[in-house]
Amino acid sequence: MDTTQTPCIGICSTVFGDDICRGCKRYSQEIIRWNQFGAPAKDIVWRRLEKLQKQVIKEKIHIQDFALFQHQLTRYQIKHNPQLDPLCWVFNLLEQKKSVLKHTRELGLQIRPPYQHLSLEQLFETLDSALYELSVAHFDLSQARHWGNIKKSTLEKTSS
């Protein structure tokens, strides 16, 4: 993974107190410490974000014509991480051009039922909302594990 790239998209809500950024979906501590992270830590964050995006997107969108899709990424100069799964690029495309684009056919994409009736803006909002909810769930789970480990460690020390 190219660790010089950052998942940041310039819309950070952690400055307003959110634990998870509504833009890039990283945890606030990941954002704060990003420049201190080594390559392995950054890769872990990138892989989690990739996994969550794929999970949300694959049930709603199919890349029907990959060559056309790649052509449109180039045509519209879509900023994306080429080391991530192409479904993540779909998210980038919709995020950056949702208000300009009208038809998914011209993008090489097929919208799965029951999402076919949505505009690209509505589809992106649906994806973004689902991705945020999933990120919150992962954050909550990681916090529960963290505090559970601290509690367990504290109990072990007091019982010794």
Buried (B, 14 or more C-beta within 10 A) or exposed (E): BEBEBBBEBEEBBBEEEBBBBBBBBBBBEBBEEBEEBEEEBBBEBBEBBBBBBBEBBBEBBBBBBEEBBBEBBEEBEBEBBEEBBBBBBBBBBBBBBBEEBEEBEEBBBEBEEEBEEBEBEEBBBBBBEBBBEBBBEBBEEEEEEEEEEEEEEEEEEEEE
